[in-house]
Amino acid sequence: MNTRIAMTLGVALVATLPLAVGCTTTDVEEEEVEETRGGGRRRFADEVEEKPRIGGPDDPENEDITREPIPGPPVQPESAPEVDDRPLASERTGDDPPKLKIDETPEQEALFSRAKHAYDEERWDKAIERFRRYVKDSRFGGRSEEAMYLDAEANFRAEKYEAAYKAYVDFLEAFPLTTRRLEVGDRLHQIGVAYITGRVEKQYLAVSVGDRALGRDILEMVVRDYEFEAFADDALFHLAEDSLRKGLPDEAAEELRDLIFRYPQSEWVPIAEFKLVESFLAMSKGYVYDVSAIRAAERQLAKYLVRYPEGDRAKEAEELLADIREKLAQRELGTAEFYSGEPESARVYLVALLREFPDTDAAATAREMLRDMGFEAPEPAALIVRDDEKKDRSTGIPEMSGPDVGPGYVPPTRPDDSPTGSGY
């Protein structure tokens, strides 16, 4: 009995011993690890001192030692280079480029196919409806670029020009880097010309009405965004004609000068030179007071005849120039008559008339007036003035004259070539 009690107490005492000293078995193990770490460096140094030094391969003490090479990283076998077995461009047959994978569902693919089929059969309304549904379903993915372009083309071919214009603009906004940009610009140019010339009309409440303003907006966009394309000069010419039609000669003259300056090789340049005369004459308020616009028209006509003596409107230009010169001469004659009571003052205007307009009917009247006043009419040779002395009486700037350029001619670099003051 006593022996069993003693054994029980002994077991309990052993179980509670770690608690009595304030640590666990784990703590004891950690302390041993720390001790090992702390003394590791010292023990390693002792072991090194105790081991015999190993010499090189020539050391006689190491004759029986075989040195094995230190294994390195495994050597990877050389892989054969990837071979592109696709045919070269020169070996391909057919004109179609390799097809790229298009991200679209089978339903979207079928819808595009039906839309293209309707387009090829010129069923424009069906094609437009299906192309737009495809773009909406694909959320501008898949073949949306082609779908939007063909949508605009279908409207254009169906002569729905306003809808086509909006479709082309939407297409450019959605795909600004498209390779079809030039084709779209040409279509916009054609639509703009059709509207601004009145060849097509806009539908408004089931009534056809002209919309030249829409045509002007489109052509202004074309000139701005397609400045260096072949149709830009044509767009600019139609803008100038529209300004003349609306009674805005100042704007027309500016647009015509812009055309002549920016596109000197354009087929529209000769007619633009003549239209510039019409613009100047439209600016004129008459021959009584300010004749600067008429003077500009006179100089422009002289330029036209020098540059295009065999032009389509050369005969018309000659007749118009003669009429302008006669009216300007009559104006000088009226001024001389106003000063008829002062012979010396009247003589100044009459001689100036003979000098500037010797081939007019007013010149013959001026000679008679000089004789009636007791003055001798100067001979034609005496009326010749050196170029460096002759000045444009409307501006005071020296001008050029001679058989090669015509009377009143002013070089194109002259800053005051028009009544508006902007050079040509």
VOGU-375267 format. One line per 5 residues: number of its first residue (from 1); their letters; for each residue x, z, y of C-alpha. Coordinates in Angstrom, 3 decimals, always signed. Each point is the difference from the previous one (the first is absolute). Layout:
<sites>
NUM> A> X:Z:Y | ...
</sites>
This chain:
<sites>
1> MNTRI> +0.000:+0.000:+0.000 | +2.650:+1.004:+2.457 | +2.086:-2.942:-1.065 | -2.844:-2.487:+0.730 | -0.578:+1.476:+3.485
6> AMTLG> +3.691:-0.301:+0.797 | +0.087:-3.665:-1.029 | -3.022:-0.784:+2.157 | +1.554:+1.647:+3.042 | +3.224:-1.920:-0.561
11> VALVA> -1.726:-3.344:-0.019 | -1.850:+0.850:+3.184 | +3.179:+1.124:+1.695 | +1.765:-3.257:-0.854 | -2.925:-2.096:+1.320
16> TLPLA> -0.059:+1.838:+3.299 | +3.764:+0.010:+0.535 | +0.130:-3.170:+2.227 | -2.752:+1.402:+2.188 | +1.890:+3.180:+0.352
21> VGCTT> +3.038:-1.713:+1.433 | -2.191:-2.177:+2.357 | +0.627:-3.471:-1.435 | -1.354:-2.402:-2.556 | +1.634:-2.036:-2.707
26> TDVEE> -0.186:-3.045:+2.210 | +1.810:+1.857:+2.785 | +2.737:+0.898:-2.401 | +0.415:-3.617:-1.018 | +0.153:-1.131:+3.626
31> EEVEE> +2.685:+2.562:+0.750 | +2.018:-1.322:-2.904 | -0.360:-3.535:+1.362 | +1.151:+1.130:+3.427 | +2.961:+1.753:-1.532
36> TRGGG> +0.849:-3.132:-1.908 | -0.223:-2.063:+3.188 | +2.097:+2.429:+1.964 | +2.719:+0.189:-2.600 | -0.216:-3.613:-1.041
41> RRRFA> +2.626:-1.206:+2.436 | +2.397:+2.779:-1.019 | -0.463:-0.557:-3.740 | +0.425:-3.793:+0.407 | +3.323:+0.577:+1.792
46> DEVEE> +1.161:+2.276:-2.842 | -0.912:-2.566:-2.594 | +1.946:-2.671:+1.850 | +3.099:+2.209:+0.055 | -0.301:+0.722:-3.691
51> KPRIG> -0.344:-3.654:-1.084 | +3.271:-1.921:-0.494 | +0.639:-2.790:+2.459 | -0.622:-3.405:-1.377 | +2.582:-2.507:+1.073
56> GPDDP> -0.140:-3.737:+0.219 | +0.152:-2.405:-2.891 | +3.864:+0.193:-0.026 | +0.012:+3.812:-0.445 | +1.596:+0.776:-3.458
61> ENEDI> -2.259:+2.984:-0.390 | -3.035:-2.296:+0.020 | +1.077:-2.524:-2.605 | -2.885:+0.902:-2.294 | -2.606:-0.036:+2.791
66> TREPI> -2.160:-3.138:+0.129 | -1.514:-0.625:+3.454 | -3.453:-1.519:-0.193 | -1.289:-2.025:+2.953 | -2.697:+1.597:+2.105
71> PGPPV> -3.231:-1.842:-0.702 | -1.381:-1.805:+3.067 | -3.527:-1.185:+0.815 | -1.476:-2.399:-2.507 | +0.717:-3.637:+0.799
76> QPESA> -3.172:-1.962:+0.570 | -0.025:-3.429:-1.652 | -0.033:-2.855:+2.475 | -3.491:-1.373:+0.362 | -0.515:-3.707:+0.190
81> PEVDD> -0.971:-1.215:+3.528 | -3.640:-0.740:+0.570 | -0.706:-3.682:-0.268 | -2.624:-1.565:+2.244 | -1.521:-2.558:-2.282
86> RPLAS> -2.355:-1.339:+2.664 | +0.562:-3.703:+0.752 | +1.874:-0.923:+3.160 | -1.894:-1.477:+2.913 | +1.539:-3.394:-0.763
91> ERTGD> -1.153:+0.255:-3.626 | -3.581:+0.923:+0.705 | -2.628:-2.587:-0.554 | -2.955:-0.459:+2.315 | -0.431:+0.721:+3.704
96> DPPKL> -1.732:+3.388:-0.295 | +2.187:+3.063:+0.657 | +0.082:+2.829:-2.555 | -3.254:+1.917:+0.118 | +0.161:+3.592:+1.171
101> KIDET> -2.096:+2.700:-1.533 | -3.015:+0.709:+2.197 | -1.448:+3.471:+0.146 | -3.702:-0.634:-0.462 | -2.686:+0.894:-2.477
106> PEQEA> -1.526:-2.575:-2.332 | -3.202:+0.135:+2.079 | +1.933:-0.721:+3.202 | +1.874:-2.835:-1.675 | -3.290:-1.548:-1.136
111> LFSRA> -1.486:+0.399:+3.504 | +2.970:-1.738:+1.623 | -0.225:-2.804:-2.541 | -3.687:-0.552:+0.816 | +0.739:+0.051:+3.745
116> KHAYD> +2.785:-2.564:-0.378 | -2.249:-2.170:-2.160 | -2.681:+0.012:+2.714 | +2.650:-0.811:+2.618 | +1.291:-2.970:-1.988
121> EERWD> -3.559:-1.300:-0.329 | -0.491:+0.414:+3.798 | -2.805:+2.510:-0.457 | +1.205:+1.776:+3.080 | -2.612:+2.759:+0.295
126> KAIER> +0.495:+1.094:-3.602 | +3.782:-0.108:+0.368 | -0.099:+2.083:+3.185 | -2.286:+2.620:-1.534 | +2.109:+0.339:-3.154
131> FRRYV> +3.354:+0.089:+1.775 | -1.222:+2.772:+2.281 | -1.372:+1.977:-2.936 | +3.347:-0.368:-1.758 | +1.918:+1.356:+3.018
136> KDSRF> -2.407:+2.912:+0.278 | +0.182:+0.837:-3.728 | +3.794:-0.265:-0.155 | +0.477:+1.915:+3.273 | +2.417:-2.604:+1.315
141> GGRSE> +1.956:+0.017:-3.230 | +0.445:-2.643:-2.671 | -0.434:-3.460:+1.458 | -1.659:+1.181:+3.217 | +2.392:-2.000:+2.198
146> EAMYL> -0.998:-3.263:-1.642 | -3.659:+1.041:-0.076 | -0.116:+0.756:+3.739 | +1.781:-3.254:+0.857 | -2.367:-2.081:-2.131
151> DAEAN> -2.942:+1.864:+1.513 | +1.114:-1.125:+3.488 | +0.679:-3.522:-1.262 | -3.461:-0.206:-1.530 | -1.578:+0.954:+3.337
156> FRAEK> +2.111:-2.591:+1.799 | -0.872:-2.765:-2.447 | -3.655:+0.960:+0.252 | +0.380:-0.419:+3.820 | -0.870:+3.644:+0.579
161> YEAAY> +2.691:+0.191:+2.634 | -0.823:+3.362:+1.522 | -0.046:+1.679:-3.429 | +3.185:-1.862:-0.927 | +1.728:+1.221:+3.165
166> KAYVD> -0.869:+3.621:-0.805 | +1.033:-0.437:-3.645 | +3.400:-1.439:+0.990 | +0.611:+2.848:+2.450 | -0.932:+2.581:-2.652
171> FLEAF> +2.336:-1.733:-2.437 | +2.961:+0.182:+2.413 | -0.698:+3.662:+0.727 | -0.142:+0.860:-3.702 | +3.064:-2.089:-0.935
176> PLTTR> +2.227:-0.428:+3.090 | +2.981:-1.187:-2.091 | -1.926:-2.686:-1.835 | +1.674:-3.322:-0.711 | -3.200:-1.729:+1.117
181> RLEVG> +0.425:+1.039:+3.630 | +0.741:-3.542:+1.214 | -3.039:-1.471:-1.763 | -2.199:+2.680:+1.542 | +1.404:-0.730:+3.473
186> DRLHQ> -0.814:-3.696:-0.360 | -3.568:+0.827:-1.081 | -0.439:+2.342:+2.973 | +1.282:-2.753:+2.294 | -2.554:-2.456:-1.401
191> IGVAY> -2.840:+2.506:+0.396 | +1.029:+0.806:+3.578 | +0.147:-3.676:+1.017 | -3.389:-0.629:-1.616 | -1.596:+2.760:+2.077
196> ITGRV> +1.789:-0.550:+3.319 | -0.821:-3.719:+0.020 | -3.649:+0.626:-0.870 | +0.150:-1.910:-3.303 | -1.501:+2.963:-1.856
201> EKQYL> -2.452:+2.607:+1.138 | -0.587:+3.616:-0.864 | -3.177:+1.122:-1.736 | -1.845:+2.659:+1.949 | -3.496:+1.093:-1.081
206> AVSVG> -0.456:-3.275:-1.894 | +0.931:-1.930:+3.157 | +3.182:-2.023:+0.423 | +1.833:+0.848:+3.190 | +3.406:-1.068:+1.257
211> DRALG> +2.753:+2.585:-0.015 | +2.998:-1.347:+1.849 | +1.056:+3.569:+0.766 | +0.488:+0.669:-3.709 | +2.076:-3.168:-0.267
216> RDILE> +2.128:+1.130:+2.922 | +0.603:+3.424:-1.558 | +1.080:-1.613:-3.260 | +2.356:-2.493:+1.654 | +1.577:+2.683:+2.167
221> MVVRD> +0.725:+1.945:-3.194 | +1.496:-3.130:-1.569 | +2.294:-0.617:+2.994 | +1.104:+3.632:-0.051 | +0.535:+0.451:-3.748
226> YEFEA> +1.101:-3.539:-0.958 | +2.108:-0.960:+3.022 | +2.528:-2.075:-1.959 | -2.373:-1.812:-2.326 | -0.924:-3.675:+0.264
231> FADDA> -3.564:+0.674:+1.173 | +0.842:+2.450:+2.812 | +0.370:-2.748:+2.661 | -3.384:-1.470:-0.942 | -1.623:+3.423:+0.380
236> LFHLA> +1.609:+0.458:+3.425 | -1.188:-3.420:+1.187 | -3.601:+0.757:-0.977 | +0.213:+3.311:+1.846 | +1.088:-1.856:+3.161
241> EDSLR> -2.839:-2.503:-0.338 | -2.466:+2.848:-0.420 | +1.304:+1.627:+3.199 | -0.503:-3.259:+1.898 | -3.480:-0.341:-1.461
246> KGLPD> -0.889:+3.511:+1.176 | +1.297:-0.670:+3.524 | +3.142:+2.114:-0.298 | +2.734:-2.398:+1.181 | +2.550:+2.756:+0.612
251> EAAEE> -0.179:+1.107:-3.642 | +0.004:-3.602:-1.170 | +3.156:-0.791:+1.992 | +1.745:+3.034:-1.445 | -0.928:-0.965:-3.561
256> LRDLI> +1.061:-3.611:+0.535 | +3.377:+1.035:+1.407 | +0.406:+2.339:-2.952 | -0.690:-2.874:-2.393 | +2.469:-2.354:+1.722
261> FRYPQ> +2.730:+2.641:+0.145 | -0.335:+1.454:-3.503 | -0.736:-3.195:-1.898 | +1.839:-2.829:+1.807 | -0.170:-2.219:-3.108
266> SEWVP> -3.735:+0.412:-0.442 | -2.218:-3.064:-0.022 | -2.184:+1.812:+2.535 | +2.688:+0.112:+2.712 | -0.825:-3.355:+1.697
271> IAEFK> -3.714:+0.785:+0.269 | +0.849:+3.565:+1.058 | +2.084:-1.438:+2.867 | -3.030:-1.932:+1.195 | -2.388:+2.907:-0.539
276> LVESF> +2.268:+2.046:+2.237 | -0.870:-2.376:+2.846 | -3.688:+0.585:-0.651 | +0.614:+3.745:+0.149 | +1.736:-0.250:+3.392
281> LAMSK> -2.748:-2.168:+1.443 | -2.615:+2.455:-1.256 | +1.821:+2.767:+1.905 | -0.177:-1.951:+3.254 | -2.415:+1.060:+2.730
286> GYVYD> +0.145:-3.405:+1.633 | +2.316:-1.966:+2.283 | -0.841:+1.777:+3.241 | +1.914:+3.252:-0.174 | +2.230:+1.033:-2.930
291> VSAIR> +1.308:-3.024:-1.878 | +2.595:+1.770:-2.166 | -2.005:-0.672:-3.173 | -0.366:-3.678:+0.916 | +3.715:-0.230:+0.715
296> AAERQ> +0.695:+1.513:-3.440 | -2.310:-2.580:-1.570 | +1.828:-2.779:+1.838 | +3.386:+1.165:-1.287 | -1.314:+0.398:-3.533
301> LAKYL> -1.392:-3.546:+0.024 | +3.364:-1.328:+1.107 | +1.661:+1.837:-2.895 | -2.522:-1.366:-2.449 | +0.563:-3.590:+1.069
306> VRYPE> +3.778:+0.379:-0.236 | -0.135:+1.540:-3.461 | -2.798:-2.119:-1.442 | -0.078:-3.315:+1.883 | -1.728:-1.604:-2.981
311> GDRAK> -2.126:+3.017:-0.855 | -3.651:-0.155:-0.951 | -1.025:+1.299:+3.417 | +2.711:-1.643:+2.096 | -2.432:-2.371:+1.749
316> EAEEL> -2.370:+2.854:+0.766 | +2.920:+2.043:+1.321 | +1.091:-2.820:+2.343 | -3.492:-0.327:+1.439 | -0.387:+3.734:+0.424
321> LADIR> +3.406:+0.336:+1.655 | -0.834:-2.797:+2.467 | -3.306:+1.699:+0.847 | +1.673:+3.371:+0.584 | +2.685:-1.502:+2.199
326> EKLAQ> -2.587:-1.864:+2.059 | -1.987:+3.172:+0.585 | +3.094:+1.969:+0.953 | +0.963:-2.775:+2.428 | -3.487:+0.048:+1.511
331> RELGT> +0.384:+3.722:+0.495 | +3.224:-0.552:+1.955 | -1.711:-2.719:+2.020 | -2.823:+2.379:+0.924 | +2.516:+2.543:+1.240
336> AEFYS> +1.686:-2.667:+2.145 | -3.366:-0.997:+1.464 | -0.673:+3.638:+0.826 | +3.153:-0.053:+2.177 | -0.781:-3.394:+1.516
341> GEPES> -0.144:+1.639:+3.422 | +3.636:+1.031:-0.458 | +1.835:-3.227:-0.878 | +3.275:+1.644:-0.937 | -1.669:+2.408:-2.443
346> ARVYL> -2.132:-2.773:-1.477 | +3.091:-2.179:-0.389 | +1.663:+2.695:-2.224 | -2.901:-0.086:-2.474 | -0.287:-3.792:+0.027
351> VALLR> +3.704:-0.501:-0.738 | -0.191:+2.614:-2.770 | -2.953:-1.892:-1.474 | +1.913:-3.281:+0.003 | +3.001:+1.670:-1.583
356> EFPDT> -1.914:+1.682:-2.851 | -2.831:-2.454:-0.658 | +1.227:-3.441:+1.106 | -2.048:-1.907:-2.571 | -3.436:+1.401:+0.965
361> DAAAT> -2.774:-1.357:+2.205 | +0.480:+3.010:+2.261 | +3.564:-1.189:+0.704 | -1.299:-3.262:+1.522 | -2.322:+1.991:+2.283
366> AREML> +2.908:+2.253:+0.999 | +2.054:-3.013:+1.163 | -2.850:-1.201:+2.177 | -0.415:+3.467:+1.540 | +3.716:+0.152:+0.816
371> RDMGF> -0.159:-3.381:+1.754 | -3.114:+1.051:+1.933 | +1.865:+3.095:+1.215 | +2.906:-2.115:+1.144 | +2.333:+0.889:-2.818
376> EAPEP> +1.792:-2.444:-2.196 | -0.737:+0.372:-3.708 | +3.244:+0.798:-1.866 | +1.311:-2.484:-2.509 | -0.193:+0.999:-3.679
381> AALIV> +3.792:+0.475:-0.189 | -0.164:+2.549:+2.790 | -2.550:+2.027:-1.959 | +2.391:+0.712:-2.901 | +1.071:+3.652:-0.120
386> RDDEK> +2.861:+1.359:-2.032 | -1.010:+2.105:-3.004 | +1.754:+3.083:+1.345 | -2.039:-0.241:+3.231 | -3.405:-0.743:-1.508
391> KDRST> -2.221:+2.980:-0.667 | -3.378:+0.537:-1.565 | -2.155:+0.608:+3.057 | -2.297:+2.304:-1.987 | +2.818:+2.337:-1.093
396> GIPEM> +3.078:-0.752:+2.098 | +2.086:-0.466:-3.157 | +2.226:-3.087:-0.245 | -1.465:-2.637:-2.313 | +1.331:-3.125:-1.681
401> SGPDV> -1.123:-3.540:+0.595 | +1.133:-3.411:-1.080 | -0.943:-3.030:-2.062 | +0.823:+1.711:-3.289 | -2.191:+3.073:+0.397
406> GPGYV> -2.680:-1.062:+2.452 | -1.035:+1.549:+3.276 | -0.423:+3.730:+0.165 | +1.673:+0.632:-3.350 | +1.269:+3.537:-0.602
411> PPTRP> +2.312:+0.937:-2.891 | -1.628:+2.060:-2.779 | +2.310:+2.948:+0.736 | -1.445:+0.428:+3.447 | -1.629:+3.461:+0.237
416> DDSPT> -2.894:-1.090:+2.226 | -1.257:-2.890:-2.063 | -3.617:+1.013:+0.274 | -2.332:+1.748:+2.408 | +0.094:+3.069:-2.224
421> GSGY> +3.743:+0.367:+0.479 | +0.919:+0.063:-3.740 | +2.602:-2.581:-0.952 | -0.426:-2.760:-2.507
</sites>
